[in-house]
Amino acid sequence: MTIDRRKFLHLGVAGTLAGVVPRPVTAEMPGAPDQAAATPQAKADHTIRIANGLVELAADHIVSTKLYNGEFPPPLLRLREGQPVVIDIRNDTDTPEQLHWHGQTVPVDVDGAAEEGTPYIPAHGMRRISFTPGPAGLRFYHSHLVPGSDLTNGQYSGQVGTVYIEPKREAGRYDREVFLMLKEFQPTLSRGGDMASDFLAKAVPVKSLEDAGESAMRASMASGKTHGYEVGYDLFSINGRMLGHGEPIRVKQGERVMFHVVNGSATEIRSLALPGHRFEVVALDGNPVPNPVEVPVLWLGTAERISAIVEMKNPGIWVLGDLADDDRGKGMGIVVEYSGRTGKPKWVKPAGYRWDYTIFGKPAAAAAPDETFEMTFAKNNAALDGFNEWTINGNAFSMARMDPILRLKQGRRYRLRMRNASDDVHPVHLHRHSFELTRIARRATSGVRKDVVMLGGYQEVEVDFVADNPGKTLFHCHQQLHMDFGFMALFDYA
């Protein structure tokens, strides 16, 4: 999906939304809709309809899944920072749903997490919600169910869409925008297959964490258990099409193209490279970075977003794709075609590169917190009918109890010191708040604000956030299997 930025700025908000987002279905359903958090009015600004549908990834690969507005990717929602919006969410399926506004500082009744208390969107029913979009930048919306072993629900489905919140002031350093949604389809269960975390910079294990994790795994295997279930995929796509089966991204020499990339996967960490080009990373998870840096490869944990500018100065026809040959071969790529060039798309694997959050920040230490909360994440291998159970400080999350593990006081700055006693990468996410990266693999940093951060195997990460959005707040790993089988916690305000 490409947007000509100059045209957007000339058209204005109403004209752009009409041109970019398909006109919503606004016919009212019988009965009184749930007006939670809504301003009474005859017509919503947008309508999102949840229903089963088909996605044509390629001519010979058509999948059936739950969709938003009958398509994948669903409508790009361009909103204005600080300008209230009213949205109708209609659920045409037989099961209740939750729609999460990932990365926004919205109230509990809108956020889209049942654990926080957001009402469900009833089966064959609807909710009308209103909120004030923010912060500005690249956000997204997705289902927030807990599917467990049901690989047709939650974020395994096609219920993942992009939100771009227009800032009040725009720097204007690029000519055109391209939005990319990375997504896999046809998930299957397998045993083992954890992804290595050696793509992260300074990935030296913390010995005490490694000893604990390896000891627990040896004991589990000695008891006769096999490795716990993981999820793999048969089909891969960018913007709902497999590599070679969709329209290319057509560019002109000298253009500066802003790529807004969303990792919409339920479980996968993704990489992205464009041979002969570099990405100037200007924002992470929608938030401008203090120190924009050019890199040869983008790495995105589950639910992470990157906004990066590419100067088109190497004419040809190229494959913009994942570093993994198998995944790219099964569709995780898209063609970039320079004007006037012909021939077959070329892929050239870049030299090895390790992803380092700290290069985008400041080397100085962040402000001291008012309170530090230590969290250790661990795995009980294959403990739940073959699925791994995940714990925070020794406890797996219970939907029956849902007791908060941290009581927040409004206005205070909290530091989460996170320690990973497993060899898995955890993309950890905090709802309704942004956090500042303060220590990565024992290196101090500041200035980078995110809502998801990858915590490598046997590594430590520290993040700070200010308690400035009262209400229950969900904290979890965004890897769907980890979240569903224990890796969640609630914070609440005192």
C-alpha positions in Angstrom: 0.0 0.0 0.0 1.6 3.3 -1.1 0.7 6.8 -0.3 1.9 9.8 -2.2 2.7 12.2 0.6 2.4 15.5 -1.3 -1.1 14.5 -2.5 -2.1 13.5 1.1 -1.0 16.9 2.5 -3.0 18.7 -0.3 -6.1 16.6 0.0 -6.6 17.1 3.8 -8.0 14.7 6.3 -11.5 13.9 4.9 -10.3 13.6 1.3 -7.4 11.3 2.3 -9.5 9.0 4.4 -12.0 8.7 1.6 -9.3 7.9 -0.9 -7.2 5.5 1.2 -9.7 3.6 3.3 -12.5 1.8 1.6 -15.9 3.5 2.4 -17.2 1.8 5.6 -20.4 -0.1 5.9 -22.6 2.1 8.2 -26.0 0.5 8.1 -27.3 0.1 11.7 -28.0 -3.4 13.1 -31.3 -4.0 14.8 -31.3 -3.4 18.5 -29.4 -0.9 20.7 -25.7 -1.0 20.1 -23.2 -0.9 23.1 -22.4 2.8 23.4 -19.5 2.3 25.7 -17.2 5.3 25.7 -19.1 6.8 22.7 -20.3 10.2 21.8 -23.9 9.9 20.5 -24.0 10.5 16.8 -25.8 9.1 13.7 -22.7 7.9 11.9 -19.3 6.6 13.0 -16.1 7.9 11.5 -15.1 4.4 10.6 -16.6 0.9 10.7 -14.6 -2.3 11.2 -16.5 -5.5 10.5 -15.2 -8.9 11.7 -16.2 -11.8 9.5 -14.8 -14.9 7.8 -13.4 -14.5 4.4 -10.8 -15.5 1.8 -7.3 -14.1 1.2 -5.7 -14.8 -2.2 -2.0 -14.9 -1.4 -1.3 -16.2 -4.9 -3.4 -17.7 -7.7 -2.9 -21.2 -6.2 -2.9 -20.3 -2.5 -6.2 -19.0 -1.2 -6.8 -19.2 2.6 -9.9 -18.9 4.7 -9.6 -16.9 7.9 -11.2 -14.1 10.0 -10.8 -10.7 8.4 -11.5 -7.0 9.0 -13.7 -5.5 6.4 -13.3 -8.6 4.2 -9.7 -8.1 3.1 -6.1 -8.5 4.1 -4.5 -6.3 4.9 -7.6 -4.5 6.2 -8.1 -0.7 5.8 -5.3 1.6 6.7 -6.7 3.9 9.3 -5.2 7.4 9.1 -6.2 9.3 12.2 -5.2 12.8 13.6 -3.3 13.2 16.8 -5.6 14.7 19.4 -8.7 14.6 17.1 -11.4 12.4 18.7 -12.7 9.5 16.5 -15.8 7.3 16.7 -15.5 3.7 15.5 -18.2 1.0 15.1 -16.8 -2.5 15.5 -19.3 -5.2 14.1 -18.8 -8.8 14.8 -20.4 -11.1 12.2 -18.8 -14.3 13.6 -20.2 -16.8 16.1 -17.7 -16.0 18.9 -17.1 -12.9 21.0 -14.1 -10.8 19.9 -11.6 -8.2 21.3 -10.0 -5.6 19.1 -6.8 -4.1 20.7 -5.5 -0.6 19.7 -1.9 -1.5 20.1 0.5 1.3 21.1 -2.1 3.9 21.9 -2.7 5.6 25.3 -6.4 4.8 25.4 -8.7 4.1 28.4 -9.4 0.5 29.6 -12.9 0.2 28.2 -11.5 1.0 24.7 -8.0 -0.7 24.8 -9.4 -4.2 23.8 -8.1 -6.5 26.5 -10.6 -8.6 28.5 -8.0 -9.0 31.2 -8.1 -5.2 31.8 -11.9 -5.2 31.7 -12.7 -4.1 28.1 -16.2 -5.5 27.2 -16.2 -8.1 24.4 -17.6 -7.4 21.0 -20.5 -9.9 21.1 -21.1 -12.5 18.5 -23.3 -11.1 15.8 -23.3 -7.8 17.7 -21.3 -4.6 17.8 -19.7 -2.0 20.0 -19.3 1.7 19.3 -16.2 3.2 20.8 -14.7 6.7 20.9 -11.2 7.8 21.8 -8.6 10.5 21.1 -5.8 9.0 19.0 -2.3 9.2 20.3 0.7 9.2 20.4 1.4 10.1 16.8 3.1 7.6 14.5 2.8 4.0 13.4 0.4 2.0 15.5 -1.8 -1.0 14.7 -5.0 -2.9 15.6 -5.5 -6.6 16.1 -7.5 -9.3 17.7 -6.7 -9.9 21.4 -8.2 -13.3 22.1 -6.4 -16.1 23.8 -6.7 -18.9 21.3 -4.4 -21.4 23.0 -4.1 -24.5 20.8 -6.8 -23.1 18.3 -4.6 -21.8 15.5 -7.6 -20.3 13.6 -8.2 -17.5 16.2 -6.5 -14.5 17.7 -3.6 -13.1 15.8 -3.1 -16.4 13.9 -6.1 -15.1 11.8 -6.1 -12.2 9.4 -7.3 -9.7 12.1 -4.3 -7.4 11.9 -4.5 -3.8 10.5 -2.4 -0.7 10.4 -3.1 2.7 12.1 -1.1 5.8 11.3 -1.7 8.8 13.5 -0.8 12.0 11.8 1.5 14.2 13.9 0.5 17.8 14.5 3.8 18.8 12.8 5.5 16.7 10.1 9.3 16.9 9.4 8.7 16.4 5.7 12.0 14.7 4.8 10.6 12.1 2.4 8.6 12.0 -0.8 6.3 9.1 -0.5 5.1 6.5 2.1 4.8 2.7 1.7 3.0 0.7 4.3 4.1 -3.0 4.7 2.3 -5.6 6.7 4.3 -8.8 7.3 2.2 -11.8 8.0 2.2 -15.6 7.8 -0.7 -18.0 7.2 -1.5 -21.7 7.6 0.0 -22.2 11.0 0.9 -25.7 12.2 2.2 -27.1 15.5 5.6 -28.8 15.8 7.9 -29.8 18.5 10.8 -27.5 19.4 12.4 -25.2 16.9 13.1 -22.2 19.1 14.6 -19.2 17.2 18.2 -18.3 18.0 18.7 -14.8 19.4 22.2 -14.3 18.0 20.9 -11.6 15.6 20.8 -9.3 18.7 23.9 -7.3 19.5 26.0 -8.2 22.5 24.1 -11.5 22.8 26.3 -13.0 25.5 24.3 -15.1 27.9 24.0 -14.1 31.6 25.5 -17.2 33.2 23.1 -17.4 36.1 20.1 -17.2 33.8 21.7 -19.7 31.4 22.5 -22.1 34.2 18.9 -22.0 35.5 17.3 -22.4 32.1 19.5 -25.2 31.0 19.2 -27.1 34.3 15.4 -26.9 34.1 15.4 -28.2 30.5 17.8 -31.1 31.3 15.5 -32.1 34.2 12.4 -32.0 32.0 14.0 -34.1 29.3 15.3 -36.6 31.8 11.7 -37.0 33.1 10.7 -38.3 29.6 9.2 -35.1 28.2 9.9 -33.9 24.6 10.3 -30.3 23.6 7.1 -28.2 24.0 5.0 -27.2 21.0 6.0 -24.4 18.7 4.2 -22.9 15.7 5.4 -22.9 12.1 3.9 -21.6 8.9 3.5 -22.8 5.3 2.7 -19.5 3.6 4.3 -16.0 4.0 3.2 -12.6 2.7 3.8 -8.9 2.6 0.6 -6.9 2.2 -1.4 -10.1 1.7 0.5 -11.4 -1.3 3.3 -13.9 -1.7 6.6 -12.8 -3.3 6.1 -12.5 -7.1 2.3 -12.5 -6.9 1.4 -8.9 -6.1 2.0 -5.5 -7.6 5.6 -4.3 -7.2 6.6 -1.2 -5.3 7.3 1.1 -8.2 10.0 3.8 -7.4 11.9 6.5 -9.2 15.6 7.1 -8.9 16.3 9.8 -6.3 13.1 9.3 -4.4 13.2 9.2 -0.6 10.6 6.6 0.4 9.4 6.2 3.9 8.7 2.5 4.7 6.3 1.9 7.6 6.7 -1.7 8.5 4.5 -3.7 10.8 5.3 -7.2 12.0 1.7 -8.6 12.2 2.8 -12.1 13.0 1.4 -14.1 15.9 4.7 -15.7 16.8 7.5 -14.9 14.3 10.5 -12.5 14.4 11.1 -11.0 11.0 14.0 -9.5 9.2 13.9 -7.3 6.1 16.6 -6.3 3.6 16.7 -4.5 0.3 19.9 -5.3 -1.7 22.0 -2.3 -2.6 20.1 0.0 -0.2 20.1 1.0 3.4 17.3 2.0 5.8 17.5 5.2 7.8 15.6 4.2 10.9 13.7 7.3 12.1 11.1 5.8 14.4 10.6 2.6 16.4 7.1 1.5 17.4 5.9 4.8 16.0 8.0 7.0 18.2 10.8 9.2 16.7 14.3 8.0 17.7 16.8 10.6 19.1 19.5 9.3 16.7 18.4 8.2 13.3 20.9 5.7 11.9 21.3 3.9 8.6 21.3 0.1 8.8 21.5 -2.7 6.2 18.8 -4.9 7.8 15.6 -4.3 9.8 14.8 -6.8 12.6 11.2 -6.7 14.1 10.0 -8.8 17.0 6.4 -9.8 17.0 4.2 -6.6 17.0 7.2 -4.3 16.6 7.0 -1.5 14.0 9.7 0.4 12.2 9.6 3.6 10.1 12.6 3.9 7.9 13.6 6.1 4.9 15.3 4.5 1.9 16.9 6.7 -0.7 16.4 5.1 -4.1 19.8 5.4 -5.7 20.6 1.9 -7.0 18.4 1.4 -10.1 17.2 -2.1 -10.9 14.5 -4.6 -9.9 15.1 -5.9 -6.4 13.6 -8.3 -3.9 12.8 -6.6 -0.6 12.6 -9.7 1.7 13.4 -11.7 4.7 16.9 -13.0 5.3 15.7 -16.5 5.8 15.8 -18.3 2.4 13.0 -20.7 3.3 10.6 -17.9 4.5 11.4 -15.7 1.5 11.0 -18.7 -0.8 7.5 -19.3 0.6 6.5 -15.7 0.1 8.0 -13.3 2.6 9.1 -10.6 0.1 8.0 -8.0 -2.3 9.5 -6.6 -5.5 10.9 -3.1 -5.7 10.9 -1.9 -9.3 12.7 1.2 -10.6 11.0 3.2 -13.3 12.2 2.1 -16.8 13.9 -1.1 -15.6 13.0 -4.6 -16.8 14.1 -8.1 -16.0 13.9 -10.6 -13.1 14.0 -9.4 -9.5 17.4 -9.9 -7.8 18.1 -10.9 -4.3 21.6 -10.5 -2.8 21.9 -11.4 0.9 23.6 -8.6 2.9 26.6 -9.1 5.1 25.9 -10.2 8.7 24.4 -7.6 10.9 23.3 -7.6 14.5 20.3 -5.6 15.6 21.2 -3.0 18.3 18.5 -0.8 19.9 21.1 1.4 21.6 22.5 2.9 18.5 19.2 4.8 18.0 19.3 6.3 21.5 21.7 8.3 23.8 24.6 6.7 25.6 23.8 8.6 28.8 21.9 6.9 31.6 18.1 7.6 31.9 16.6 9.5 34.8 16.5 7.5 38.0 13.2 5.7 38.7 11.0 6.1 41.7 10.8 2.3 42.1 12.3 -0.8 40.4 10.4 -4.0 39.9 12.4 -7.2 39.1 10.8 -9.8 36.8 12.3 -13.2 35.9 10.7 -15.1 33.0 11.0 -18.9 32.9 9.8 -21.9 31.0 8.3 -25.1 32.2 8.9 -27.3 29.2 5.8 -29.1 27.8 4.1 -28.7 31.2 0.6 -28.1 29.8 -0.5 -31.0 27.6 2.6 -30.6 25.6 2.6 -26.8 25.5 5.3 -24.9 27.4 4.1 -23.0 30.5 5.6 -19.6 31.0 6.0 -17.9 34.4 6.8 -14.4 35.7 8.6 -14.6 39.1 7.5 -18.2 39.4 3.8 -17.7 38.6 1.8 -18.4 35.4 -1.0 -15.9 34.7 -4.4 -17.1 35.8 -7.5 -16.0 34.0 -9.5 -17.2 37.0 -7.7 -14.9 39.5 -6.1 -12.1 37.5 -4.4 -10.6 40.5 -2.3 -7.6 39.8 1.4 -8.1 40.5 2.3 -4.4 40.7 0.4 -1.5 42.2 1.2 1.8 40.5 0.9 5.3 41.9 0.0 7.9 39.3 2.9 10.1 38.2 5.7 7.8 39.5 8.4 6.5 37.2 8.8 2.7 37.3 11.7 0.6 36.1 11.0 -3.0 35.0 14.2 -5.1 35.3 13.4 -8.1 33.1 15.5 -11.3 33.2 15.0 -14.1 30.7 15.8 -17.6 32.1 15.0 -19.3 28.8 16.6 -19.5 25.4 13.6 -18.0 23.7 13.3 -14.4 22.4 10.5 -12.6 24.1 8.9 -9.5 22.5 7.5 -8.0 25.7 4.6 -5.5 25.4 3.1 -3.0 27.9 -0.5 -1.9 27.1 -1.7 1.8 27.2 1.8 3.1 28.0 5.1 3.7 26.2 8.4 2.9 27.9 11.9 4.1 27.6 14.8 1.7 27.0 17.2 2.2 29.9 19.5 -0.9 29.8 20.0 -3.4 27.0 22.3 -6.4 27.7 23.9 -4.5 30.6 24.5 -1.3 28.5 23.0 1.9 29.7 20.9 3.9 27.1 18.1 6.5 27.0 15.8 8.3 24.7 14.3 5.4 22.8 10.6 5.0 23.5 8.7 1.9 22.5 5.8 -0.4 23.5 7.5 -3.7 22.6 11.1 -4.8 23.1 12.9 -8.0 22.3 14.5 -9.7 25.2 17.0 -12.2 24.0 17.6 -15.7 25.4 19.4 -15.6 28.8 19.5 -11.8 28.6 18.5 -8.8 30.7 16.6 -5.6 29.6 15.5 -2.7 31.7 12.7 -0.2 30.7 11.1 2.7 32.4 7.6 4.0 32.2 5.6 6.7 33.9 2.3 5.7 35.4 0.2 8.3 33.6 -2.8 6.3 32.3 -4.9 5.0 35.3 -6.6 1.6 35.2 -5.6 -2.0 34.9 -2.7 -2.4 32.5 -1.7 -5.7 30.8 1.9 -6.7 30.4 2.7 -9.8 28.3 4.9 -11.5 25.8 3.5 -10.8 22.3 4.5 -14.2 21.1 1.0 -15.7 21.0 2.0 -19.1 22.4 3.9 -17.5 25.3 1.1 -15.1 26.1 -1.6 -17.8 26.0 0.2 -20.2 28.2 1.1 -18.0 31.2 3.3 -15.1 30.1 1.0 -12.3 31.2 0.6 -10.0 34.2 -1.6 -7.2 35.3 -0.5 -3.9 36.8 -3.1 -1.7 38.5 -3.2 1.8 40.0 -3.5 2.1 43.7 
